[in-house]
Amino acid sequence: MWSFRAWRRRRLLAKTTLPQAQWQAVVASLGLLRGLSTGELRDLQQLVLLFLAEKSLVGVQGLALSDAMRLRIAAQACLPVLALGLDWYRDVQTVLVYPGGFIARHEYQDEAGVVHVERAALSGEAWERGPVILSWEAVAAESPAGVNLVVHEFAHKLDMLNGAANGLPPLHEGMSVRQWSADFSAAYARLVAEAERGGVMLLDAYAAQDPAECFAVLSEVFFAAPGLLQGSYPEVYGQLRLFYRQDPMVRLGC
Ligand SMILES: [Zn+2]
């Protein structure tokens, strides 16, 4: 079927390339891109090119975004949709980048009808039908094993494709919602129990916050430390492999 967007994308890819030296430097600096084949890296590069052409990356509070910074954000954002395509980010128009952590102000109404205002210092946020917000300081920082802020926030956007974030993104044909829910519910229950016991947790305790955070945090681990997820929650690893249509453990070998 003829589509204007497809035509525009083909035209852009035919006449534009990323600045190669900068792109190679970004690829070399990101551990989670290790092991991608030449073909996968070529696909990723095309996704990044389209991502940067179609989405607005905006530095706020005086932050000037260089090409290298844009590439670093886009490369990590595009990895989860490498086998899915950029249309999975059709609800992402804007990425706001703060220099450091930012104070978010949220209002919510409780069951008694009282409106509460919360303020929290955050390094990232994803809004339903709204922007992704990132702290550059957190994007640039050396993350602990299995932690990746950009993958986390963009996983929320995938989750929001079928309504409010709840840990269940739209699944592909052939995948079972019942099996997904069973595997994630079991993992979530274990994480909550572990968090309540206290002590050191293997995975980020934030995964025990709610099912949406569970999906986002385990997606980070899936891409950034796949062996850790496969070792502790093999069923969830299997579900994410089906969803993202990638097997990071094979390419990273750990
Ligand atoms: Zn989150």
Residues whose N, C-alpha, C, O or C-beta is under 5 A from the ligand:
A	BS01	ZN	E213 A216
